[in-house]
Amino acid sequence: MSQDQQLYRVFNDRVCQRRVVHRFFLGDVEDPQLYAGQALWDWQQSEQGQWVARNAHDPFWITQQDYAHMGFRVVIQAWIEPRRWTEWCLRWPVV
């Protein structure tokens, strides 16, 4: 199974799940990685971004073509323990 298809991973003897912690859309830009940079930075500095930095493992982001919005979708994912994910859902109910 490739890393992209993994749903669970072990970090320091703790089982973590891959979860989507943030997503946003970009218009039809020439270089989506470049244009996503400012939005990613702003999110990292937010309360949610700081929480992920402290409580999650290996956060990463991917860019996907979004044909419905004629642009790109940027999705930030991280490996989070189930009890931490419960805390996340109680703090910020809508992802």
C-alpha positions in Angstrom: 0.0 0.0 0.0 1.4 3.4 -0.9 1.9 6.2 1.6 -1.0 8.1 0.0 -3.4 5.3 0.8 -2.4 4.8 4.4 -5.1 5.7 7.0 -3.1 4.8 10.1 0.5 5.2 11.2 2.4 4.7 14.4 4.3 7.5 16.0 6.1 6.9 19.3 4.0 3.8 20.0 0.8 5.7 19.4 -1.6 5.0 16.6 -2.5 8.1 14.5 -5.0 8.7 11.8 -4.6 10.8 8.7 -7.1 13.7 9.0 -8.0 16.8 7.0 -7.4 19.8 9.2 -7.9 22.7 6.6 -8.8 23.2 3.0 -9.1 26.2 0.8 -9.6 27.0 -2.9 -7.5 28.9 -5.4 -8.6 30.3 -8.7 -7.2 29.3 -12.0 -3.6 30.4 -11.3 -0.5 29.5 -13.3 1.5 28.2 -10.2 -0.8 26.9 -7.4 2.1 26.1 -5.1 3.4 29.6 -5.3 -0.1 31.2 -4.7 -0.9 28.8 -1.9 2.1 30.0 0.1 0.5 33.1 1.7 -2.7 31.2 2.7 -0.6 28.4 4.2 1.5 30.8 6.2 -1.6 32.6 7.5 -3.1 29.3 8.5 0.1 28.2 10.3 0.0 31.4 12.4 -3.7 30.9 13.3 -4.9 29.2 16.5 -5.8 26.0 14.5 -2.4 25.9 12.8 -0.5 26.4 16.1 -2.6 23.5 17.6 -1.7 21.2 14.7 2.0 22.1 15.1 1.9 21.1 18.8 -0.4 18.1 18.7 -0.2 16.4 15.3 2.6 14.5 13.5 4.0 15.3 10.0 1.4 17.8 8.7 1.5 18.0 4.9 -0.5 19.7 2.1 -1.5 18.7 -1.3 -2.9 20.5 -4.3 -5.6 19.1 -6.4 -7.3 20.2 -9.6 -10.9 21.4 -8.8 -13.0 21.2 -11.9 -16.2 22.3 -10.2 -14.6 25.7 -9.2 -12.4 26.0 -12.2 -9.2 26.2 -10.1 -7.4 24.3 -7.4 -8.1 22.9 -4.0 -5.4 22.9 -1.3 -5.9 20.3 1.5 -3.8 20.3 4.7 -3.6 16.9 6.4 -1.9 15.7 9.5 -1.5 12.5 11.5 -3.5 12.9 14.7 -4.2 10.5 17.6 -7.9 9.7 18.0 -8.1 11.4 21.4 -6.5 14.6 19.9 -8.9 14.4 17.0 -11.8 14.4 19.4 -10.4 17.5 21.0 -10.1 19.1 17.6 -13.7 18.3 16.7 -14.9 19.8 20.0 -12.9 23.0 19.5 -13.6 23.5 15.8 -16.7 21.5 14.7 -16.6 22.3 11.0 -13.5 21.3 9.0 
